[in-house]
Amino acid sequence: MKQDTILKSCLIAAAMVSLVLSITIYFGAGDDINGRLNGIYVGTWVPSILALGALLLVGRKNDA
């Protein structure tokens, strides 16, 4: 398997896990505002993970 494919798969999986974890924390908190804020915080990881992946993949293509 190509390294780019492995990197893409890992990044997508990490983003999906972060999204599911965020939803679980947010709705599992009930009326606790701090728990809901934790869920929102974890939800902001998704675009950060995907942006990091885009940066890594562009850097790899420029090196080749």
mmCIF file of the N, C-alpha and C atoms, coordinates in Angstrom:
data_MODEL
# 
_entry.id   MODEL 
# 
loop_
_atom_site.group_PDB 
_atom_site.id 
_atom_site.type_symbol 
_atom_site.label_atom_id 
_atom_site.label_alt_id 
_atom_site.label_comp_id 
_atom_site.label_asym_id 
_atom_site.label_entity_id 
_atom_site.label_seq_id 
_atom_site.pdbx_PDB_ins_code 
_atom_site.Cartn_x 
_atom_site.Cartn_y 
_atom_site.Cartn_z 
_atom_site.occupancy 
_atom_site.B_iso_or_equiv 
_atom_site.pdbx_formal_charge 
_atom_site.auth_seq_id 
_atom_site.auth_comp_id 
_atom_site.auth_asym_id 
_atom_site.auth_atom_id 
_atom_site.pdbx_PDB_model_num 
ATOM 1   N N  . MET A 1 1  ? 0.844   -1.174 0.000  1.00 0.00 ? 1  MET A N  1 
ATOM 2   C CA . MET A 1 1  ? 0.000   0.000  0.000  1.00 0.00 ? 1  MET A CA 1 
ATOM 3   C C  . MET A 1 1  ? 0.897   1.247  0.000  1.00 0.00 ? 1  MET A C  1 
ATOM 4   N N  . LYS A 1 2  ? 0.494   2.262  -0.750 1.00 0.00 ? 2  LYS A N  1 
ATOM 5   C CA . LYS A 1 2  ? 1.297   3.478  -0.833 1.00 0.00 ? 2  LYS A CA 1 
ATOM 6   C C  . LYS A 1 2  ? 1.234   4.261  0.473  1.00 0.00 ? 2  LYS A C  1 
ATOM 7   N N  . GLN A 1 3  ? 2.310   4.986  0.749  1.00 0.00 ? 3  GLN A N  1 
ATOM 8   C CA . GLN A 1 3  ? 2.381   5.758  1.990  1.00 0.00 ? 3  GLN A CA 1 
ATOM 9   C C  . GLN A 1 3  ? 1.331   6.862  2.027  1.00 0.00 ? 3  GLN A C  1 
ATOM 10  N N  . ASP A 1 4  ? 1.047   7.488  0.897  1.00 0.00 ? 4  ASP A N  1 
ATOM 11  C CA . ASP A 1 4  ? 0.025   8.538  0.870  1.00 0.00 ? 4  ASP A CA 1 
ATOM 12  C C  . ASP A 1 4  ? -1.345  7.980  1.219  1.00 0.00 ? 4  ASP A C  1 
ATOM 13  N N  . THR A 1 5  ? -1.634  6.782  0.755  1.00 0.00 ? 5  THR A N  1 
ATOM 14  C CA . THR A 1 5  ? -2.920  6.158  1.053  1.00 0.00 ? 5  THR A CA 1 
ATOM 15  C C  . THR A 1 5  ? -3.036  5.848  2.535  1.00 0.00 ? 5  THR A C  1 
ATOM 16  N N  . ILE A 1 6  ? -1.967  5.374  3.136  1.00 0.00 ? 6  ILE A N  1 
ATOM 17  C CA . ILE A 1 6  ? -1.964  5.086  4.575  1.00 0.00 ? 6  ILE A CA 1 
ATOM 18  C C  . ILE A 1 6  ? -2.151  6.373  5.368  1.00 0.00 ? 6  ILE A C  1 
ATOM 19  N N  . LEU A 1 7  ? -1.460  7.436  4.976  1.00 0.00 ? 7  LEU A N  1 
ATOM 20  C CA . LEU A 1 7  ? -1.577  8.722  5.655  1.00 0.00 ? 7  LEU A CA 1 
ATOM 21  C C  . LEU A 1 7  ? -2.994  9.266  5.553  1.00 0.00 ? 7  LEU A C  1 
ATOM 22  N N  . LYS A 1 8  ? -3.571  9.217  4.362  1.00 0.00 ? 8  LYS A N  1 
ATOM 23  C CA . LYS A 1 8  ? -4.949  9.695  4.169  1.00 0.00 ? 8  LYS A CA 1 
ATOM 24  C C  . LYS A 1 8  ? -5.920  8.896  5.017  1.00 0.00 ? 8  LYS A C  1 
ATOM 25  N N  . SER A 1 9  ? -5.766  7.584  5.047  1.00 0.00 ? 9  SER A N  1 
ATOM 26  C CA . SER A 1 9  ? -6.665  6.720  5.818  1.00 0.00 ? 9  SER A CA 1 
ATOM 27  C C  . SER A 1 9  ? -6.574  7.024  7.307  1.00 0.00 ? 9  SER A C  1 
ATOM 28  N N  . CYS A 1 10 ? -5.365  7.206  7.801  1.00 0.00 ? 10 CYS A N  1 
ATOM 29  C CA . CYS A 1 10 ? -5.185  7.506  9.225  1.00 0.00 ? 10 CYS A CA 1 
ATOM 30  C C  . CYS A 1 10 ? -5.774  8.861  9.591  1.00 0.00 ? 10 CYS A C  1 
ATOM 31  N N  . LEU A 1 11 ? -5.604  9.840  8.729  1.00 0.00 ? 11 LEU A N  1 
ATOM 32  C CA . LEU A 1 11 ? -6.134  11.175 9.012  1.00 0.00 ? 11 LEU A CA 1 
ATOM 33  C C  . LEU A 1 11 ? -7.660  11.194 8.981  1.00 0.00 ? 11 LEU A C  1 
ATOM 34  N N  . ILE A 1 12 ? -8.247  10.514 8.016  1.00 0.00 ? 12 ILE A N  1 
ATOM 35  C CA . ILE A 1 12 ? -9.705  10.435 7.947  1.00 0.00 ? 12 ILE A CA 1 
ATOM 36  C C  . ILE A 1 12 ? -10.246 9.689  9.164  1.00 0.00 ? 12 ILE A C  1 
ATOM 37  N N  . ALA A 1 13 ? -9.581  8.610  9.541  1.00 0.00 ? 13 ALA A N  1 
ATOM 38  C CA . ALA A 1 13 ? -10.016 7.851  10.717 1.00 0.00 ? 13 ALA A CA 1 
ATOM 39  C C  . ALA A 1 13 ? -9.919  8.694  11.987 1.00 0.00 ? 13 ALA A C  1 
ATOM 40  N N  . ALA A 1 14 ? -8.839  9.446  12.133 1.00 0.00 ? 14 ALA A N  1 
ATOM 41  C CA . ALA A 1 14 ? -8.672  10.306 13.308 1.00 0.00 ? 14 ALA A CA 1 
ATOM 42  C C  . ALA A 1 14 ? -9.741  11.389 13.349 1.00 0.00 ? 14 ALA A C  1 
ATOM 43  N N  . ALA A 1 15 ? -10.065 11.968 12.205 1.00 0.00 ? 15 ALA A N  1 
ATOM 44  C CA . ALA A 1 15 ? -11.110 12.992 12.151 1.00 0.00 ? 15 ALA A CA 1 
ATOM 45  C C  . ALA A 1 15 ? -12.475 12.396 12.490 1.00 0.00 ? 15 ALA A C  1 
ATOM 46  N N  . MET A 1 16 ? -12.749 11.207 12.001 1.00 0.00 ? 16 MET A N  1 
ATOM 47  C CA . MET A 1 16 ? -14.031 10.562 12.292 1.00 0.00 ? 16 MET A CA 1 
ATOM 48  C C  . MET A 1 16 ? -14.144 10.202 13.776 1.00 0.00 ? 16 MET A C  1 
ATOM 49  N N  . VAL A 1 17 ? -13.081 9.708  14.352 1.00 0.00 ? 17 VAL A N  1 
ATOM 50  C CA . VAL A 1 17 ? -13.084 9.377  15.785 1.00 0.00 ? 17 VAL A CA 1 
ATOM 51  C C  . VAL A 1 17 ? -13.307 10.644 16.602 1.00 0.00 ? 17 VAL A C  1 
ATOM 52  N N  . SER A 1 18 ? -12.664 11.727 16.222 1.00 0.00 ? 18 SER A N  1 
ATOM 53  C CA . SER A 1 18 ? -12.836 12.994 16.919 1.00 0.00 ? 18 SER A CA 1 
ATOM 54  C C  . SER A 1 18 ? -14.272 13.484 16.830 1.00 0.00 ? 18 SER A C  1 
ATOM 55  N N  . LEU A 1 19 ? -14.887 13.349 15.666 1.00 0.00 ? 19 LEU A N  1 
ATOM 56  C CA . LEU A 1 19 ? -16.273 13.774 15.493 1.00 0.00 ? 19 LEU A CA 1 
ATOM 57  C C  . LEU A 1 19 ? -17.216 12.943 16.364 1.00 0.00 ? 19 LEU A C  1 
ATOM 58  N N  . VAL A 1 20 ? -17.039 11.638 16.352 1.00 0.00 ? 20 VAL A N  1 
ATOM 59  C CA . VAL A 1 20 ? -17.895 10.756 17.156 1.00 0.00 ? 20 VAL A CA 1 
ATOM 60  C C  . VAL A 1 20 ? -17.684 11.030 18.646 1.00 0.00 ? 20 VAL A C  1 
ATOM 61  N N  . LEU A 1 21 ? -16.447 11.226 19.055 1.00 0.00 ? 21 LEU A N  1 
ATOM 62  C CA . LEU A 1 21 ? -16.148 11.529 20.453 1.00 0.00 ? 21 LEU A CA 1 
ATOM 63  C C  . LEU A 1 21 ? -16.769 12.858 20.864 1.00 0.00 ? 21 LEU A C  1 
ATOM 64  N N  . SER A 1 22 ? -16.702 13.844 19.989 1.00 0.00 ? 22 SER A N  1 
ATOM 65  C CA . SER A 1 22 ? -17.295 15.144 20.268 1.00 0.00 ? 22 SER A CA 1 
ATOM 66  C C  . SER A 1 22 ? -18.799 15.036 20.467 1.00 0.00 ? 22 SER A C  1 
ATOM 67  N N  . ILE A 1 23 ? -19.469 14.333 19.578 1.00 0.00 ? 23 ILE A N  1 
ATOM 68  C CA . ILE A 1 23 ? -20.924 14.171 19.692 1.00 0.00 ? 23 ILE A CA 1 
ATOM 69  C C  . ILE A 1 23 ? -21.274 13.416 20.970 1.00 0.00 ? 23 ILE A C  1 
ATOM 70  N N  . THR A 1 24 ? -20.509 12.392 21.289 1.00 0.00 ? 24 THR A N  1 
ATOM 71  C CA . THR A 1 24 ? -20.755 11.606 22.500 1.00 0.00 ? 24 THR A CA 1 
ATOM 72  C C  . THR A 1 24 ? -20.592 12.456 23.755 1.00 0.00 ? 24 THR A C  1 
ATOM 73  N N  . ILE A 1 25 ? -19.525 13.245 23.803 1.00 0.00 ? 25 ILE A N  1 
ATOM 74  C CA . ILE A 1 25 ? -19.293 14.099 24.974 1.00 0.00 ? 25 ILE A CA 1 
ATOM 75  C C  . ILE A 1 25 ? -20.384 15.165 25.080 1.00 0.00 ? 25 ILE A C  1 
ATOM 76  N N  . TYR A 1 26 ? -20.719 15.785 23.960 1.00 0.00 ? 26 TYR A N  1 
ATOM 77  C CA . TYR A 1 26 ? -21.698 16.875 23.963 1.00 0.00 ? 26 TYR A CA 1 
ATOM 78  C C  . TYR A 1 26 ? -23.067 16.403 24.452 1.00 0.00 ? 26 TYR A C  1 
ATOM 79  N N  . PHE A 1 27 ? -23.576 15.326 23.877 1.00 0.00 ? 27 PHE A N  1 
ATOM 80  C CA . PHE A 1 27 ? -24.903 14.865 24.255 1.00 0.00 ? 27 PHE A CA 1 
ATOM 81  C C  . PHE A 1 27 ? -24.893 14.060 25.552 1.00 0.00 ? 27 PHE A C  1 
ATOM 82  N N  . GLY A 1 28 ? -23.755 13.516 25.923 1.00 0.00 ? 28 GLY A N  1 
ATOM 83  C CA . GLY A 1 28 ? -23.654 12.782 27.177 1.00 0.00 ? 28 GLY A CA 1 
ATOM 84  C C  . GLY A 1 28 ? -23.560 13.689 28.390 1.00 0.00 ? 28 GLY A C  1 
ATOM 85  N N  . ALA A 1 29 ? -23.269 14.965 28.173 1.00 0.00 ? 29 ALA A N  1 
ATOM 86  C CA . ALA A 1 29 ? -23.108 15.904 29.284 1.00 0.00 ? 29 ALA A CA 1 
ATOM 87  C C  . ALA A 1 29 ? -24.440 16.292 29.909 1.00 0.00 ? 29 ALA A C  1 
ATOM 88  N N  . GLY A 1 30 ? -25.525 16.129 29.173 1.00 0.00 ? 30 GLY A N  1 
ATOM 89  C CA . GLY A 1 30 ? -26.830 16.514 29.709 1.00 0.00 ? 30 GLY A CA 1 
ATOM 90  C C  . GLY A 1 30 ? -26.932 18.025 29.847 1.00 0.00 ? 30 GLY A C  1 
ATOM 91  N N  . ASP A 1 31 ? -27.240 18.493 31.051 1.00 0.00 ? 31 ASP A N  1 
ATOM 92  C CA . ASP A 1 31 ? -27.387 19.933 31.294 1.00 0.00 ? 31 ASP A CA 1 
ATOM 93  C C  . ASP A 1 31 ? -26.099 20.592 31.777 1.00 0.00 ? 31 ASP A C  1 
ATOM 94  N N  . ASP A 1 32 ? -25.028 19.827 31.891 1.00 0.00 ? 32 ASP A N  1 
ATOM 95  C CA . ASP A 1 32 ? -23.746 20.360 32.357 1.00 0.00 ? 32 ASP A CA 1 
ATOM 96  C C  . ASP A 1 32 ? -23.103 21.191 31.249 1.00 0.00 ? 32 ASP A C  1 
ATOM 97  N N  . ILE A 1 33 ? -22.992 22.501 31.487 1.00 0.00 ? 33 ILE A N  1 
ATOM 98  C CA . ILE A 1 33 ? -22.457 23.394 30.451 1.00 0.00 ? 33 ILE A CA 1 
ATOM 99  C C  . ILE A 1 33 ? -20.972 23.123 30.188 1.00 0.00 ? 33 ILE A C  1 
ATOM 100 N N  . ASN A 1 34 ? -20.218 22.766 31.222 1.00 0.00 ? 34 ASN A N  1 
ATOM 101 C CA . ASN A 1 34 ? -18.790 22.481 31.020 1.00 0.00 ? 34 ASN A CA 1 
ATOM 102 C C  . ASN A 1 34 ? -18.591 21.224 30.176 1.00 0.00 ? 34 ASN A C  1 
ATOM 103 N N  . GLY A 1 35 ? -19.437 20.241 30.362 1.00 0.00 ? 35 GLY A N  1 
ATOM 104 C CA . GLY A 1 35 ? -19.365 19.035 29.546 1.00 0.00 ? 35 GLY A CA 1 
ATOM 105 C C  . GLY A 1 35 ? -19.674 19.328 28.091 1.00 0.00 ? 35 GLY A C  1 
ATOM 106 N N  . ARG A 1 36 ? -20.677 20.180 27.867 1.00 0.00 ? 36 ARG A N  1 
ATOM 107 C CA . ARG A 1 36 ? -21.007 20.554 26.494 1.00 0.00 ? 36 ARG A CA 1 
ATOM 108 C C  . ARG A 1 36 ? -19.883 21.350 25.852 1.00 0.00 ? 36 ARG A C  1 
ATOM 109 N N  . LEU A 1 37 ? -19.246 22.225 26.617 1.00 0.00 ? 37 LEU A N  1 
ATOM 110 C CA . LEU A 1 37 ? -18.113 22.984 26.076 1.00 0.00 ? 37 LEU A CA 1 
ATOM 111 C C  . LEU A 1 37 ? -16.942 22.063 25.737 1.00 0.00 ? 37 LEU A C  1 
ATOM 112 N N  . ASN A 1 38 ? -16.758 21.019 26.528 1.00 0.00 ? 38 ASN A N  1 
ATOM 113 C CA . ASN A 1 38 ? -15.723 20.033 26.212 1.00 0.00 ? 38 ASN A CA 1 
ATOM 114 C C  . ASN A 1 38 ? -16.025 19.336 24.895 1.00 0.00 ? 38 ASN A C  1 
ATOM 115 N N  . GLY A 1 39 ? -17.291 19.031 24.665 1.00 0.00 ? 39 GLY A N  1 
ATOM 116 C CA . GLY A 1 39 ? -17.690 18.412 23.403 1.00 0.00 ? 39 GLY A CA 1 
ATOM 117 C C  . GLY A 1 39 ? -17.424 19.331 22.220 1.00 0.00 ? 39 GLY A C  1 
ATOM 118 N N  . ILE A 1 40 ? -17.712 20.613 22.385 1.00 0.00 ? 40 ILE A N  1 
ATOM 119 C CA . ILE A 1 40 ? -17.435 21.588 21.319 1.00 0.00 ? 40 ILE A CA 1 
ATOM 120 C C  . ILE A 1 40 ? -15.934 21.703 21.081 1.00 0.00 ? 40 ILE A C  1 
ATOM 121 N N  . TYR A 1 41 ? -15.163 21.708 22.166 1.00 0.00 ? 41 TYR A N  1 
ATOM 122 C CA . TYR A 1 41 ? -13.708 21.793 22.033 1.00 0.00 ? 41 TYR A CA 1 
ATOM 123 C C  . TYR A 1 41 ? -13.154 20.607 21.243 1.00 0.00 ? 41 TYR A C  1 
ATOM 124 N N  . VAL A 1 42 ? -13.603 19.423 21.557 1.00 0.00 ? 42 VAL A N  1 
ATOM 125 C CA . VAL A 1 42 ? -13.141 18.236 20.835 1.00 0.00 ? 42 VAL A CA 1 
ATOM 126 C C  . VAL A 1 42 ? -13.599 18.307 19.376 1.00 0.00 ? 42 VAL A C  1 
ATOM 127 N N  . GLY A 1 43 ? -14.750 18.896 19.128 1.00 0.00 ? 43 GLY A N  1 
ATOM 128 C CA . GLY A 1 43 ? -15.247 19.049 17.765 1.00 0.00 ? 43 GLY A CA 1 
ATOM 129 C C  . GLY A 1 43 ? -14.373 19.951 16.911 1.00 0.00 ? 43 GLY A C  1 
ATOM 130 N N  . THR A 1 44 ? -13.675 20.888 17.540 1.00 0.00 ? 44 THR A N  1 
ATOM 131 C CA . THR A 1 44 ? -12.777 21.757 16.764 1.00 0.00 ? 44 THR A CA 1 
ATOM 132 C C  . THR A 1 44 ? -11.517 21.030 16.315 1.00 0.00 ? 44 THR A C  1 
ATOM 133 N N  . TRP A 1 45 ? -11.285 19.843 16.824 1.00 0.00 ? 45 TRP A N  1 
ATOM 134 C CA . TRP A 1 45 ? -10.131 19.071 16.378 1.00 0.00 ? 45 TRP A CA 1 
ATOM 135 C C  . TRP A 1 45 ? -10.297 18.574 14.944 1.00 0.00 ? 45 TRP A C  1 
ATOM 136 N N  . VAL A 1 46 ? -11.536 18.339 14.521 1.00 0.00 ? 46 VAL A N  1 
ATOM 137 C CA . VAL A 1 46 ? -11.787 17.748 13.203 1.00 0.00 ? 46 VAL A CA 1 
ATOM 138 C C  . VAL A 1 46 ? -11.171 18.590 12.083 1.00 0.00 ? 46 VAL A C  1 
ATOM 139 N N  . PRO A 1 47 ? -11.500 19.879 11.969 1.00 0.00 ? 47 PRO A N  1 
ATOM 140 C CA . PRO A 1 47 ? -10.872 20.650 10.893 1.00 0.00 ? 47 PRO A CA 1 
ATOM 141 C C  . PRO A 1 47 ? -9.367  20.812 11.076 1.00 0.00 ? 47 PRO A C  1 
ATOM 142 N N  . SER A 1 48 ? -8.911  20.808 12.325 1.00 0.00 ? 48 SER A N  1 
ATOM 143 C CA . SER A 1 48 ? -7.470  20.908 12.569 1.00 0.00 ? 48 SER A CA 1 
ATOM 144 C C  . SER A 1 48 ? -6.735  19.669 12.066 1.00 0.00 ? 48 SER A C  1 
ATOM 145 N N  . ILE A 1 49 ? -7.302  18.501 12.303 1.00 0.00 ? 49 ILE A N  1 
ATOM 146 C CA . ILE A 1 49 ? -6.703  17.251 11.826 1.00 0.00 ? 49 ILE A CA 1 
ATOM 147 C C  . ILE A 1 49 ? -6.685  17.219 10.303 1.00 0.00 ? 49 ILE A C  1 
ATOM 148 N N  . LEU A 1 50 ? -7.796  17.622 9.689  1.00 0.00 ? 50 LEU A N  1 
ATOM 149 C CA . LEU A 1 50 ? -7.866  17.606 8.227  1.00 0.00 ? 50 LEU A CA 1 
ATOM 150 C C  . LEU A 1 50 ? -6.920  18.644 7.608  1.00 0.00 ? 50 LEU A C  1 
ATOM 151 N N  . ALA A 1 51 ? -6.781  19.805 8.244  1.00 0.00 ? 51 ALA A N  1 
ATOM 152 C CA . ALA A 1 51 ? -5.856  20.823 7.744  1.00 0.00 ? 51 ALA A CA 1 
ATOM 153 C C  . ALA A 1 51 ? -4.407  20.344 7.862  1.00 0.00 ? 51 ALA A C  1 
ATOM 154 N N  . LEU A 1 52 ? -4.090  19.683 8.949  1.00 0.00 ? 52 LEU A N  1 
ATOM 155 C CA . LEU A 1 52 ? -2.746  19.119 9.101  1.00 0.00 ? 52 LEU A CA 1 
ATOM 156 C C  . LEU A 1 52 ? -2.473  18.087 8.018  1.00 0.00 ? 52 LEU A C  1 
ATOM 157 N N  . GLY A 1 53 ? -3.466  17.261 7.729  1.00 0.00 ? 53 GLY A N  1 
ATOM 158 C CA . GLY A 1 53 ? -3.304  16.270 6.675  1.00 0.00 ? 53 GLY A CA 1 
ATOM 159 C C  . GLY A 1 53 ? -3.080  16.903 5.318  1.00 0.00 ? 53 GLY A C  1 
ATOM 160 N N  . ALA A 1 54 ? -3.835  17.955 5.023  1.00 0.00 ? 54 ALA A N  1 
ATOM 161 C CA . ALA A 1 54 ? -3.656  18.649 3.743  1.00 0.00 ? 54 ALA A CA 1 
ATOM 162 C C  . ALA A 1 54 ? -2.257  19.252 3.652  1.00 0.00 ? 54 ALA A C  1 
ATOM 163 N N  . LEU A 1 55 ? -1.796  19.823 4.745  1.00 0.00 ? 55 LEU A N  1 
ATOM 164 C CA . LEU A 1 55 ? -0.458  20.408 4.774  1.00 0.00 ? 55 LEU A CA 1 
ATOM 165 C C  . LEU A 1 55 ? 0.618   19.346 4.556  1.00 0.00 ? 55 LEU A C  1 
ATOM 166 N N  . LEU A 1 56 ? 0.466   18.201 5.202  1.00 0.00 ? 56 LEU A N  1 
ATOM 167 C CA . LEU A 1 56 ? 1.447   17.124 5.045  1.00 0.00 ? 56 LEU A CA 1 
ATOM 168 C C  . LEU A 1 56 ? 1.449   16.563 3.627  1.00 0.00 ? 56 LEU A C  1 
ATOM 169 N N  . LEU A 1 57 ? 0.267   16.393 3.055  1.00 0.00 ? 57 LEU A N  1 
ATOM 170 C CA . LEU A 1 57 ? 0.184   15.825 1.711  1.00 0.00 ? 57 LEU A CA 1 
ATOM 171 C C  . LEU A 1 57 ? 0.727   16.788 0.662  1.00 0.00 ? 57 LEU A C  1 
ATOM 172 N N  . VAL A 1 58 ? 0.480   18.073 0.800  1.00 0.00 ? 58 VAL A N  1 
ATOM 173 C CA . VAL A 1 58 ? 1.022   19.052 -0.145 1.00 0.00 ? 58 VAL A CA 1 
ATOM 174 C C  . VAL A 1 58 ? 2.540   19.104 -0.019 1.00 0.00 ? 58 VAL A C  1 
ATOM 175 N N  . GLY A 1 59 ? 3.031   19.031 1.199  1.00 0.00 ? 59 GLY A N  1 
ATOM 176 C CA . GLY A 1 59 ? 4.486   19.030 1.404  1.00 0.00 ? 59 GLY A CA 1 
ATOM 177 C C  . GLY A 1 59 ? 5.153   17.817 0.798  1.00 0.00 ? 59 GLY A C  1 
ATOM 178 N N  . ARG A 1 60 ? 4.482   16.678 0.860  1.00 0.00 ? 60 ARG A N  1 
ATOM 179 C CA . ARG A 1 60 ? 5.049   15.453 0.285  1.00 0.00 ? 60 ARG A CA 1 
ATOM 180 C C  . ARG A 1 60 ? 5.077   15.521 -1.245 1.00 0.00 ? 60 ARG A C  1 
ATOM 181 N N  . LYS A 1 61 ? 4.051   16.122 -1.846 1.00 0.00 ? 61 LYS A N  1 
ATOM 182 C CA . LYS A 1 61 ? 3.995   16.201 -3.304 1.00 0.00 ? 61 LYS A CA 1 
ATOM 183 C C  . LYS A 1 61 ? 5.027   17.187 -3.860 1.00 0.00 ? 61 LYS A C  1 
ATOM 184 N N  . ASN A 1 62 ? 5.322   18.225 -3.093 1.00 0.00 ? 62 ASN A N  1 
ATOM 185 C CA . ASN A 1 62 ? 6.326   19.205 -3.527 1.00 0.00 ? 62 ASN A CA 1 
ATOM 186 C C  . ASN A 1 62 ? 7.745   18.630 -3.426 1.00 0.00 ? 62 ASN A C  1 
ATOM 187 N N  . ASP A 1 63 ? 7.959   17.701 -2.479 1.00 0.00 ? 63 ASP A N  1 
ATOM 188 C CA . ASP A 1 63 ? 9.272   17.086 -2.324 1.00 0.00 ? 63 ASP A CA 1 
ATOM 189 C C  . ASP A 1 63 ? 9.569   16.091 -3.436 1.00 0.00 ? 63 ASP A C  1 
ATOM 190 N N  . ALA A 1 64 ? 8.545   15.500 -4.021 1.00 0.00 ? 64 ALA A N  1 
ATOM 191 C CA . ALA A 1 64 ? 8.749   14.457 -5.029 1.00 0.00 ? 64 ALA A CA 1 
ATOM 192 C C  . ALA A 1 64 ? 9.155   15.004 -6.372 1.00 0.00 ? 64 ALA A C  1 
# 
